[in-house]
Amino acid sequence: MISYKRIINKTEDYIEEHLSECITIEALSRHLNISKYYYHRIFTNNNNETIKEFITRIKMERSAIYLVVNQSISITDIALQYGYSDSSAYNKAFKKFFGISPTEYRKARNDKQ
């Protein structure tokens, strides 16, 4: 049996490798070769966030960096690159997570540089 910490680390590794995809608990539990119910219980009991919140946080944090570093890439292309079906879904998730739109975030970060 693999340790809880190793499960969390393998979860993060999997997410990093599959940022452009829609990541599900089923895919993660298959990757770890444990049941999704057991995986959900382990993850939730050992973290302050759900698996979905964790996936969203990782995607939002990575995409926010990408927004600032790659000015020439459109927000739609970034949305698709991080597994969102369109820019509208990405904008909604981004605004919910950061409190501002990706465009506002990009502009604010550029103004600081």
Summary of the structure (lengths in Angstrom):
residues: 113
radius of gyration: 15.5
end to end distance: 47.6
largest distance: 49.4
contacts: 308
relative contact order: 0.12
helix: 72%
strand: 0%
